[in-house]
Amino acid sequence: MLTLSTEIKKHIKTLVHPLKSEEALLALLKIKLTKKELKLLKAWSQNQDANTVQALLHLDEAQYALLSTKLIKKLNQEKLKQVLCI
């Protein structure tokens, strides 16, 4: 099973400093992300396939693609990266 930090590292283009602990990351992400974005990130970290995630979050393909794009863009924002790193 993957962790949130592993999944975050996959989607962030450049990460200069190490990420905080899993517990700290989860607490920060609950504040910075929407509930659906957080559920999507958690699903990705558990290696769930796209169809399962779409059913879980009640999304069609277009909504899933849009949510995924928004999440990845948000993870790559400098302000968020600074908060997530030590």
N, CA, C and O atoms as CSV, one atom per row, in Angstrom:
chain,resi,resn,atom,element,x,y,z
A,1,MET,N,N,0.836,-1.184,0.000
A,1,MET,CA,C,0.000,0.000,0.000
A,1,MET,C,C,0.880,1.246,0.000
A,1,MET,O,O,1.817,1.367,0.789
A,2,LEU,N,N,0.563,2.145,-0.881
A,2,LEU,CA,C,1.308,3.393,-0.953
A,2,LEU,C,C,0.874,4.333,0.156
A,2,LEU,O,O,-0.151,4.124,0.805
A,3,THR,N,N,1.664,5.363,0.360
A,3,THR,CA,C,1.320,6.355,1.366
A,3,THR,C,C,0.974,7.670,0.678
A,3,THR,O,O,1.207,7.835,-0.520
A,4,LEU,N,N,0.419,8.596,1.440
A,4,LEU,CA,C,0.087,9.909,0.890
A,4,LEU,C,C,1.338,10.609,0.378
A,4,LEU,O,O,1.321,11.220,-0.690
A,5,SER,N,N,2.434,10.518,1.149
A,5,SER,CA,C,3.658,11.205,0.728
A,5,SER,C,C,4.189,10.646,-0.593
A,5,SER,O,O,4.676,11.401,-1.434
A,6,THR,N,N,4.100,9.348,-0.774
A,6,THR,CA,C,4.542,8.736,-2.031
A,6,THR,C,C,3.680,9.232,-3.187
A,6,THR,O,O,4.192,9.548,-4.260
A,7,GLU,N,N,2.388,9.298,-2.964
A,7,GLU,CA,C,1.467,9.750,-4.005
A,7,GLU,C,C,1.687,11.228,-4.322
A,7,GLU,O,O,1.658,11.624,-5.487
A,8,ILE,N,N,1.904,12.035,-3.303
A,8,ILE,CA,C,2.158,13.461,-3.511
A,8,ILE,C,C,3.438,13.657,-4.317
A,8,ILE,O,O,3.485,14.486,-5.226
A,9,LYS,N,N,4.465,12.901,-3.986
A,9,LYS,CA,C,5.745,13.008,-4.716
A,9,LYS,C,C,5.579,12.664,-6.196
A,9,LYS,O,O,6.283,13.218,-7.040
A,10,LYS,N,N,4.654,11.755,-6.518
A,10,LYS,CA,C,4.413,11.383,-7.916
A,10,LYS,C,C,3.888,12.558,-8.727
A,10,LYS,O,O,4.197,12.691,-9.911
A,11,HIS,N,N,3.089,13.413,-8.084
A,11,HIS,CA,C,2.375,14.460,-8.816
A,11,HIS,C,C,3.026,15.838,-8.726
A,11,HIS,O,O,2.663,16.739,-9.483
A,12,ILE,N,N,3.970,16.014,-7.822
A,12,ILE,CA,C,4.641,17.307,-7.710
A,12,ILE,C,C,5.863,17.283,-8.616
A,12,ILE,O,O,6.677,16.361,-8.573
A,13,LYS,N,N,5.969,18.326,-9.440
A,13,LYS,CA,C,7.056,18.373,-10.416
A,13,LYS,C,C,8.418,18.532,-9.757
A,13,LYS,O,O,9.321,17.735,-10.012
A,14,THR,N,N,8.583,19.548,-8.914
A,14,THR,CA,C,9.865,19.750,-8.227
A,14,THR,C,C,9.610,19.900,-6.740
A,14,THR,O,O,8.818,20.738,-6.307
A,15,LEU,N,N,10.288,19.084,-5.979
A,15,LEU,CA,C,10.152,19.102,-4.531
A,15,LEU,C,C,11.550,19.240,-3.947
A,15,LEU,O,O,12.352,18.310,-4.027
A,16,VAL,N,N,11.843,20.388,-3.365
A,16,VAL,CA,C,13.187,20.690,-2.889
A,16,VAL,C,C,13.454,20.083,-1.521
A,16,VAL,O,O,14.534,19.545,-1.275
A,17,HIS,N,N,12.475,20.168,-0.633
A,17,HIS,CA,C,12.644,19.682,0.728
A,17,HIS,C,C,11.796,18.429,0.954
A,17,HIS,O,O,10.833,18.188,0.226
A,18,PRO,N,N,12.158,17.633,1.967
A,18,PRO,CA,C,11.345,16.445,2.254
A,18,PRO,C,C,9.968,16.827,2.796
A,18,PRO,O,O,9.782,17.895,3.379
A,19,LEU,N,N,9.019,15.930,2.589
A,19,LEU,CA,C,7.654,16.162,3.071
A,19,LEU,C,C,7.563,15.876,4.569
A,19,LEU,O,O,8.393,15.162,5.133
A,20,LYS,N,N,6.550,16.441,5.191
A,20,LYS,CA,C,6.301,16.216,6.609
A,20,LYS,C,C,5.811,14.786,6.823
A,20,LYS,O,O,5.662,14.031,5.863
A,21,SER,N,N,5.562,14.416,8.069
A,21,SER,CA,C,5.079,13.068,8.396
A,21,SER,C,C,3.684,12.849,7.822
A,21,SER,O,O,2.989,13.804,7.475
A,22,GLU,N,N,3.288,11.602,7.727
A,22,GLU,CA,C,1.973,11.253,7.173
A,22,GLU,C,C,0.836,11.932,7.946
A,22,GLU,O,O,-0.111,12.441,7.347
A,23,GLU,N,N,0.938,11.936,9.268
A,23,GLU,CA,C,-0.116,12.536,10.094
A,23,GLU,C,C,-0.203,14.037,9.840
A,23,GLU,O,O,-1.297,14.586,9.705
A,24,ALA,N,N,0.956,14.703,9.773
A,24,ALA,CA,C,0.987,16.142,9.524
A,24,ALA,C,C,0.464,16.456,8.121
A,24,ALA,O,O,-0.268,17.427,7.930
A,25,LEU,N,N,0.838,15.635,7.149
A,25,LEU,CA,C,0.356,15.830,5.777
A,25,LEU,C,C,-1.164,15.724,5.722
A,25,LEU,O,O,-1.830,16.555,5.104
A,26,LEU,N,N,-1.701,14.713,6.360
A,26,LEU,CA,C,-3.149,14.509,6.345
A,26,LEU,C,C,-3.868,15.697,6.989
A,26,LEU,O,O,-4.878,16.167,6.465
A,27,ALA,N,N,-3.360,16.178,8.105
A,27,ALA,CA,C,-3.980,17.323,8.777
A,27,ALA,C,C,-3.942,18.564,7.888
A,27,ALA,O,O,-4.931,19.292,7.803
A,28,LEU,N,N,-2.814,18.811,7.228
A,28,LEU,CA,C,-2.689,19.971,6.354
A,28,LEU,C,C,-3.564,19.847,5.111
A,28,LEU,O,O,-4.190,20.817,4.684
A,29,LEU,N,N,-3.602,18.662,4.541
A,29,LEU,CA,C,-4.391,18.448,3.336
A,29,LEU,C,C,-5.887,18.578,3.615
A,29,LEU,O,O,-6.643,19.006,2.744
A,30,LYS,N,N,-6.318,18.215,4.816
A,30,LYS,CA,C,-7.732,18.382,5.182
A,30,LYS,C,C,-8.117,19.854,5.150
A,30,LYS,O,O,-9.263,20.193,4.853
A,31,ILE,N,N,-7.162,20.729,5.456
A,31,ILE,CA,C,-7.409,22.170,5.458
A,31,ILE,C,C,-7.316,22.749,4.049
A,31,ILE,O,O,-8.125,23.594,3.668
A,32,LYS,N,N,-6.340,22.299,3.284
A,32,LYS,CA,C,-6.016,22.921,1.999
A,32,LYS,C,C,-6.797,22.371,0.810
A,32,LYS,O,O,-6.941,23.063,-0.198
A,33,LEU,N,N,-7.303,21.144,0.903
A,33,LEU,CA,C,-8.008,20.520,-0.222
A,33,LEU,C,C,-9.495,20.404,0.079
A,33,LEU,O,O,-9.914,20.423,1.236
A,34,THR,N,N,-10.286,20.283,-0.984
A,34,THR,CA,C,-11.707,19.997,-0.788
A,34,THR,C,C,-11.836,18.535,-0.353
A,34,THR,O,O,-10.890,17.757,-0.475
A,35,LYS,N,N,-13.007,18.175,0.149
A,35,LYS,CA,C,-13.232,16.799,0.594
A,35,LYS,C,C,-13.054,15.808,-0.553
A,35,LYS,O,O,-12.466,14.740,-0.379
A,36,LYS,N,N,-13.571,16.176,-1.733
A,36,LYS,CA,C,-13.446,15.276,-2.889
A,36,LYS,C,C,-11.997,15.150,-3.338
A,36,LYS,O,O,-11.552,14.059,-3.697
A,37,GLU,N,N,-11.253,16.261,-3.322
A,37,GLU,CA,C,-9.841,16.203,-3.704
A,37,GLU,C,C,-9.064,15.311,-2.747
A,37,GLU,O,O,-8.218,14.527,-3.177
A,38,LEU,N,N,-9.342,15.422,-1.469
A,38,LEU,CA,C,-8.653,14.593,-0.479
A,38,LEU,C,C,-9.021,13.122,-0.657
A,38,LEU,O,O,-8.156,12.249,-0.582
A,39,LYS,N,N,-10.301,12.849,-0.893
A,39,LYS,CA,C,-10.718,11.461,-1.128
A,39,LYS,C,C,-10.051,10.896,-2.376
A,39,LYS,O,O,-9.662,9.729,-2.405
A,40,LEU,N,N,-9.923,11.726,-3.402
A,40,LEU,CA,C,-9.268,11.289,-4.635
A,40,LEU,C,C,-7.803,10.963,-4.373
A,40,LEU,O,O,-7.304,9.932,-4.824
A,41,LEU,N,N,-7.120,11.832,-3.654
A,41,LEU,CA,C,-5.701,11.597,-3.338
A,41,LEU,C,C,-5.535,10.324,-2.506
A,41,LEU,O,O,-4.619,9.537,-2.745
A,42,LYS,N,N,-6.410,10.127,-1.542
A,42,LYS,CA,C,-6.349,8.906,-0.723
A,42,LYS,C,C,-6.603,7.668,-1.580
A,42,LYS,O,O,-5.940,6.645,-1.409
A,43,ALA,N,N,-7.557,7.761,-2.497
A,43,ALA,CA,C,-7.859,6.623,-3.383
A,43,ALA,C,C,-6.655,6.301,-4.260
A,43,ALA,O,O,-6.311,5.136,-4.457
A,44,TRP,N,N,-6.014,7.353,-4.787
A,44,TRP,CA,C,-4.805,7.128,-5.588
A,44,TRP,C,C,-3.723,6.450,-4.753
A,44,TRP,O,O,-3.026,5.559,-5.238
A,45,SER,N,N,-3.584,6.873,-3.497
A,45,SER,CA,C,-2.536,6.296,-2.653
A,45,SER,C,C,-2.821,4.833,-2.319
A,45,SER,O,O,-1.917,4.090,-1.936
A,46,GLN,N,N,-4.084,4.424,-2.466
A,46,GLN,CA,C,-4.462,3.032,-2.229
A,46,GLN,C,C,-4.530,2.228,-3.525
A,46,GLN,O,O,-5.005,1.092,-3.538
A,47,ASN,N,N,-4.051,2.828,-4.614
A,47,ASN,CA,C,-4.006,2.171,-5.928
A,47,ASN,C,C,-5.377,1.734,-6.440
A,47,ASN,O,O,-5.486,0.706,-7.108
A,48,GLN,N,N,-6.419,2.499,-6.137
A,48,GLN,CA,C,-7.741,2.171,-6.654
A,48,GLN,C,C,-7.831,2.620,-8.109
A,48,GLN,O,O,-7.305,3.669,-8.480
A,49,ASP,N,N,-8.499,1.820,-8.919
A,49,ASP,CA,C,-8.612,2.169,-10.334
A,49,ASP,C,C,-9.618,3.303,-10.518
A,49,ASP,O,O,-10.427,3.580,-9.633
A,50,ALA,N,N,-9.555,3.953,-11.675
A,50,ALA,CA,C,-10.361,5.140,-11.964
A,50,ALA,C,C,-11.858,4.865,-11.863
A,50,ALA,O,O,-12.605,5.700,-11.353
A,51,ASN,N,N,-12.299,3.723,-12.336
A,51,ASN,CA,C,-13.734,3.406,-12.291
A,51,ASN,C,C,-14.244,3.293,-10.855
A,51,ASN,O,O,-15.343,3.751,-10.543
A,52,THR,N,N,-13.450,2.688,-9.996
A,52,THR,CA,C,-13.818,2.560,-8.588
A,52,THR,C,C,-13.899,3.929,-7.930
A,52,THR,O,O,-14.823,4.207,-7.167
A,53,VAL,N,N,-12.926,4.781,-8.231
A,53,VAL,CA,C,-12.878,6.121,-7.654
A,53,VAL,C,C,-14.063,6.945,-8.148
A,53,VAL,O,O,-14.679,7.677,-7.374
A,54,GLN,N,N,-14.380,6.826,-9.425
A,54,GLN,CA,C,-15.518,7.554,-9.979
A,54,GLN,C,C,-16.810,7.147,-9.275
A,54,GLN,O,O,-17.639,8.000,-8.957
A,55,ALA,N,N,-16.982,5.871,-9.036
A,55,ALA,CA,C,-18.185,5.389,-8.350
A,55,ALA,C,C,-18.201,5.869,-6.894
A,55,ALA,O,O,-19.243,6.280,-6.382
A,56,LEU,N,N,-17.069,5.816,-6.249
A,56,LEU,CA,C,-16.953,6.241,-4.857
A,56,LEU,C,C,-17.296,7.717,-4.688
A,56,LEU,O,O,-17.974,8.098,-3.734
A,57,LEU,N,N,-16.824,8.544,-5.617
A,57,LEU,CA,C,-17.027,9.985,-5.522
A,57,LEU,C,C,-18.238,10.475,-6.320
A,57,LEU,O,O,-18.508,11.675,-6.364
A,58,HIS,N,N,-18.964,9.554,-6.946
A,58,HIS,CA,C,-20.149,9.890,-7.742
A,58,HIS,C,C,-19.803,10.887,-8.861
A,58,HIS,O,O,-20.443,11.929,-9.002
A,59,LEU,N,N,-18.782,10.544,-9.646
A,59,LEU,CA,C,-18.316,11.404,-10.740
A,59,LEU,C,C,-18.424,10.673,-12.066
A,59,LEU,O,O,-18.285,9.451,-12.123
A,60,ASP,N,N,-18.674,11.426,-13.138
A,60,ASP,CA,C,-18.555,10.830,-14.469
A,60,ASP,C,C,-17.112,11.046,-14.931
A,60,ASP,O,O,-16.309,11.628,-14.201
A,61,GLU,N,N,-16.782,10.587,-16.124
A,61,GLU,CA,C,-15.395,10.662,-16.598
A,61,GLU,C,C,-14.888,12.097,-16.704
A,61,GLU,O,O,-13.749,12.386,-16.337
A,62,ALA,N,N,-15.730,12.991,-17.205
A,62,ALA,CA,C,-15.318,14.387,-17.372
A,62,ALA,C,C,-15.070,15.048,-16.014
A,62,ALA,O,O,-14.090,15.772,-15.838
A,63,GLN,N,N,-15.958,14.796,-15.067
A,63,GLN,CA,C,-15.790,15.365,-13.727
A,63,GLN,C,C,-14.539,14.801,-13.047
A,63,GLN,O,O,-13.815,15.523,-12.361
A,64,TYR,N,N,-14.296,13.508,-13.245
A,64,TYR,CA,C,-13.105,12.868,-12.676
A,64,TYR,C,C,-11.841,13.489,-13.258
A,64,TYR,O,O,-10.897,13.779,-12.524
A,65,ALA,N,N,-11.819,13.693,-14.559
A,65,ALA,CA,C,-10.651,14.295,-15.217
A,65,ALA,C,C,-10.427,15.722,-14.712
A,65,ALA,O,O,-9.292,16.122,-14.452
A,66,LEU,N,N,-11.498,16.477,-14.578
A,66,LEU,CA,C,-11.403,17.845,-14.100
A,66,LEU,C,C,-10.905,17.882,-12.653
A,66,LEU,O,O,-10.031,18.682,-12.319
A,67,LEU,N,N,-11.449,17.033,-11.809
A,67,LEU,CA,C,-11.032,16.981,-10.409
A,67,LEU,C,C,-9.558,16.572,-10.291
A,67,LEU,O,O,-8.820,17.130,-9.480
A,68,SER,N,N,-9.140,15.605,-11.094
A,68,SER,CA,C,-7.744,15.160,-11.090
A,68,SER,C,C,-6.808,16.296,-11.488
A,68,SER,O,O,-5.770,16.505,-10.860
A,69,THR,N,N,-7.180,17.022,-12.529
A,69,THR,CA,C,-6.370,18.142,-13.006
A,69,THR,C,C,-6.266,19.228,-11.944
A,69,THR,O,O,-5.182,19.750,-11.685
A,70,LYS,N,N,-7.399,19.566,-11.330
A,70,LYS,CA,C,-7.407,20.586,-10.282
A,70,LYS,C,C,-6.521,20.178,-9.111
A,70,LYS,O,O,-5.771,20.993,-8.575
A,71,LEU,N,N,-6.613,18.915,-8.721
A,71,LEU,CA,C,-5.824,18.417,-7.601
A,71,LEU,C,C,-4.331,18.501,-7.898
A,71,LEU,O,O,-3.559,18.966,-7.060
A,72,ILE,N,N,-3.926,18.064,-9.062
A,72,ILE,CA,C,-2.508,18.091,-9.421
A,72,ILE,C,C,-2.000,19.528,-9.502
A,72,ILE,O,O,-0.888,19.817,-9.060
A,73,LYS,N,N,-2.803,20.425,-10.061
A,73,LYS,CA,C,-2.417,21.841,-10.113
A,73,LYS,C,C,-2.265,22.407,-8.707
A,73,LYS,O,O,-1.322,23.145,-8.422
A,74,LYS,N,N,-3.196,22.057,-7.840
A,74,LYS,CA,C,-3.153,22.559,-6.470
A,74,LYS,C,C,-1.904,22.041,-5.749
A,74,LYS,O,O,-1.255,22.788,-5.017
A,75,LEU,N,N,-1.568,20.761,-5.954
A,75,LEU,CA,C,-0.389,20.189,-5.308
A,75,LEU,C,C,0.901,20.850,-5.788
A,75,LEU,O,O,1.900,20.851,-5.069
A,76,ASN,N,N,0.887,21.406,-6.985
A,76,ASN,CA,C,2.078,22.037,-7.544
A,76,ASN,C,C,2.172,23.537,-7.253
A,76,ASN,O,O,3.107,24.193,-7.712
A,77,GLN,N,N,1.232,24.079,-6.508
A,77,GLN,CA,C,1.310,25.485,-6.129
A,77,GLN,C,C,2.404,25.655,-5.078
A,77,GLN,O,O,2.503,24.875,-4.132
A,78,GLU,N,N,3.222,26.692,-5.264
A,78,GLU,CA,C,4.364,26.917,-4.370
A,78,GLU,C,C,3.931,27.069,-2.913
A,78,GLU,O,O,4.578,26.527,-2.017
A,79,LYS,N,N,2.856,27.793,-2.672
A,79,LYS,CA,C,2.405,27.995,-1.291
A,79,LYS,C,C,2.074,26.668,-0.621
A,79,LYS,O,O,2.437,26.448,0.534
A,80,LEU,N,N,1.398,25.796,-1.328
A,80,LEU,CA,C,1.046,24.497,-0.761
A,80,LEU,C,C,2.290,23.637,-0.566
A,80,LEU,O,O,2.422,22.957,0.452
A,81,LYS,N,N,3.192,23.663,-1.527
A,81,LYS,CA,C,4.427,22.883,-1.388
A,81,LYS,C,C,5.213,23.321,-0.149
A,81,LYS,O,O,5.767,22.484,0.563
A,82,GLN,N,N,5.261,24.610,0.103
A,82,GLN,CA,C,5.981,25.136,1.273
A,82,GLN,C,C,5.352,24.635,2.564
A,82,GLN,O,O,6.065,24.326,3.518
A,83,VAL,N,N,4.041,24.551,2.607
A,83,VAL,CA,C,3.337,24.088,3.796
A,83,VAL,C,C,3.555,22.590,4.018
A,83,VAL,O,O,3.657,22.136,5.158
A,84,LEU,N,N,3.625,21.832,2.932
A,84,LEU,CA,C,3.753,20.380,3.044
A,84,LEU,C,C,5.161,19.899,3.366
A,84,LEU,O,O,5.354,18.773,3.822
A,85,CYS,N,N,6.141,20.765,3.122
A,85,CYS,CA,C,7.544,20.384,3.340
A,85,CYS,C,C,8.027,20.796,4.723
A,85,CYS,O,O,7.479,21.696,5.359
A,86,ILE,N,N,9.064,20.111,5.160
A,86,ILE,CA,C,9.682,20.410,6.469
A,86,ILE,C,C,10.379,21.753,6.405
A,86,ILE,O,O,10.962,22.194,7.396
